[in-house]
Amino acid sequence: MNNEQTNPQPVAWVTGGSGLIGSHIVRAAEKFAPEWKVRGLSSKDFNLTDFPETQRQFEKDKPGVVIHCAAMSDPTTCETQPNEARFINREATFFLSGLAQDIPMFFFSTDLVFNGDHGEYTEQDEPSPLTVYARTKAEAEQLVLANPLHTVIRTSLTAGTSPRGNRGIDEQLINQWRSGNAAKLFIDEYRCPIHAEVTARAVWELVKGKRTGIFHLAGAARMSRHEIGQAIAATQITGDCPIATGSLKDYEGPPRAADTSLNCNKIQQMLSFQIPSLAESLATWAKQVA
């Protein structure tokens, strides 16, 4: 009789499992992290701001890693609801990091923690957020990094297929075009957009490598909003994709950072693959679905 007991498959929590990045991380585990039993969490499971329930679920699952993607991420909404934004983005993250004090935790932050004065930001640059959303993320970063087991991943605009079809930057533009509306895109606002499939693969490599600290994870090319729109339009086979030229100089609204492009040399040295530009990712995706 064989009395050997096999070790149970370790559980990985992915919060924001019904969102763009989280859903891709969950799906990518089958290929890049089959050793993990992944639980993609959404508000349908429980609310992360319900701390007693979050703790109960955590104690039941006993995850071996937490990948925290859930957030209140719309900057305009955060400006009008600052208390809620702070509670979701800062306080819920702090509580989750406390539950995960003895295991790795990977927290998704944003390039918008920088004010955009110069671009090509490295992990050594000091955050200087302009908005409520960015401030809540910058504050959460510090709380997470107080634990040497934990990791902050700053990313940028993200493309890809989301469960609700409206979260990827490509989905948002395509939906706008399908409604018959032209997209007015800034020629002087720069980011390093990335595809969620690339993000998911890189995250699992960080998990496997037990990497800690801060990492910038964004696309290989610095692109203006206008250039991003053009790259997305180039992948559309049918329908008009009108793009109007806009400028930050004429923008009236919450503060916008002009150039939050990220230097990703640190993480690139640790990955088994070359991070592509958004245009390269979109071209690859277009070939796959053709």
C-alpha positions, -999 to +999 in steps of 0.1 A: +000+000+000+014+034-010+013+057+019+029+086+001+009+118+001+012+141-028+014+178-021-017+197-030-014+221-059-006+256-045-033+283-049-026+316-066-051+345-060-056+369-089-078+398-079-095+417-107-100+383-124-128+397-145-108+427-156-084+431-186-050+423-170-064+399-144-083+378-169-052+374-191-031+364-161-057+337-152-058+323-187-020+325-192-014+303-161-024+271-181+006+277-204+031+295-183+023+284-147+005+250-148+019+242-113-005+268-098-042+264-091-054+298-100-084+315-085-095+346-105-114+368-081-141+393-090-168+412-071-191+382-079-170+362-055-167+387-027-158+424-023-122+431-013-133+460+008-153+436+029-123+429+051-138+401+073-150+382+042-117+387+025-099+373+055-122+344+057-117+335+021-079+339+024-078+316+054-099+290+036-078+291+004-044+296+020-029+310-013+008+307-019+009+340-040-014+370-045-014+389-078-034+421-070-048+436-102-082+449-088-085+487-086-107+517-090-088+527-121-109+554-140-090+587-133-121+608-138-142+587-114-114+588-088-113+626-090-151+628-082-150+600-056-116+605-038-126+588-006-138+557-023-107+556-046-085+558-015-104+531+003-103+507-027-068+514-040-049+521-008-067+507+022-079+474+006-044+469-008-029+475+026-052+450+042-045+424+015-008+429+019-012+422+056-030+390+050-002+380+025+026+390+049+043+356+047+039+350+010+048+368-023+024+395-034+025+413-068+007+446-068-002+464-101+005+501-101+007+526-129+030+548-149+008+577-138+026+579-104+049+602-124+041+637-134+052+633-170+078+661-170+105+640-188+095+604-196+117+573-197+112+569-160+132+543-142+124+525-109+147+549-091+127+580-101+106+594-073+068+593-078+051+627-083+014+620-089-009+646-104-043+629-098-063+612-070-059+579-088-022+582-092-018+593-055-037+564-042-015+540-063+017+558-051+007+555-015-003+519-019+031+511-034+049+523-003+026+501+019+033+471-002+070+476-004+073+477+034+073+439+031+105+426+014+086+396+000+063+419-020+066+434-055+052+464-073+046+463-111+041+496-128+025+493-162+009+515-188-020+516-212-030+481-219-046+465-250-063+431-253-096+414-251-114+419-219-144+399-206-168+428-210-152+440-243-146+475-231-114+477-210-086+474-236-074+506-252-080+489-286-115+478-275-124+513-264-113+528-297-130+501-318-162+506-299-160+543-306-155+538-343-183+513-345-206+539-330-197+562-358-176+586-338-141+599-346-114+595-320-097+628-310-062+617-298-034+638-284-002+641-304+017+653-273+008+628-246+032+598-245+029+564-230+044+529-236+013+508-243+015+470-239-007+441-248-022+421-218-009+388-232+026+401-228+019+414-194+005+381-182+035+361-195+059+385-178+041+383-145+043+346-143+080+347-150+084+372-121+064+348-099+085+319-109+117+339-104+105+351-070+114+386-080+107+414-055+109+452-054+097+475-082+095+467-119+084+487-149+065+465-173+053+484-205+056+482-242+090+486-260+080+517-278+072+552-266+040+563-285+018+593-285-019+587-281-023+596-318+003+570-328-015+544-306-047+551-324-030+547-358-015+514-347-049+501-336-066+513-368-040+495-389-053+462-375-090+468-385-100+451-417-134+467-421-150+499-411-138+535-409-114+544-381-114+582-382-088+599-360-088+636-352-057+653-340-058+668-305-033+685-281-029+687-244-026+724-249-063+726-256-074+700-230-096+711-202-102+686-174-083+668-146-045+670-148-028+648-174+008+638-174+025+646-208+051+618-209+050+589-185+070+565-208+088+538-187+123+525-190+119+487-187+155+477-189+155+462-154+127+437-160+138+430-196+171+415-182+151+390-162+126+378-189+131+349-213+116+369-241+119+403-257+091+427-247+074+438-280+060+472-288+022+475-290+023+477-328+042+444-329+018+428-305-013+440-325+003+427-357+009+393-342-027+392-328-041+402-362-023+373-379-037+348-353-073+358-358-071+362-396 
